């Protein structure tokens, strides 16, 4: 990655979800500087800089070709296996390919839509906070699942999953919304995982260990209905 691209990534403006944390860190640093001593100033300054980095929200350019499934998040692929979509979405009991992406605390945590379509269902499931790189995190962890109907009638699911440190999942879409591949739709605070359940018959084009760029990396091609 060129130096200019790296700087644009690191210095990207923060997502709105990070504002309360940035304000808190800034206030703590200011109080430490004026009244309470250097220890609070440095603690507040460190927290402010960390949150500025964690909540960065760089612009992404989705591929212009239609019929693609894009990565919904930055990170690396931890599993590519057939799996049944979350039961709360009512998408049936037949396994379909699932691509699971683990986001470390250093990755961009803004989630993006993998396809063009219409949101048909959103379901929040309370659960555990296991390490998000474990395969059982898909079934046992706290999650927010979104079902999307494609223009040709098929469906796809994208699932935000809380991790060991993550404790808040934010989803900005609602049922009935029309979405486009690459659109921002939410964020998970402080380490997480995002799963995509492909339409039946669609094969993934990625494998375990690959690095994903949310809204840009192609993980599958939809092909003909």
Secondary structure, 3 states (H helix, E strand, C coil): CCHHHHHHHHCCCECHHHHHHHHHHHHHHHHHHHHHCHHHHHHHHHHHHHHHHHCECCCCCCCCCCCEEECCCCEEEEEEEEECCCHHHCCCCCCEEEEEEEECCCCCCEEECCCCEEEEEEEEECCECCCCCCCCHHHHECEEEEEEECCCCCEEEEEEEECCCCCCEEECCCCCCEECCCCEEEEECCCEEEEEECCCCCCECCCCCCEECCCCCEEEECCCC
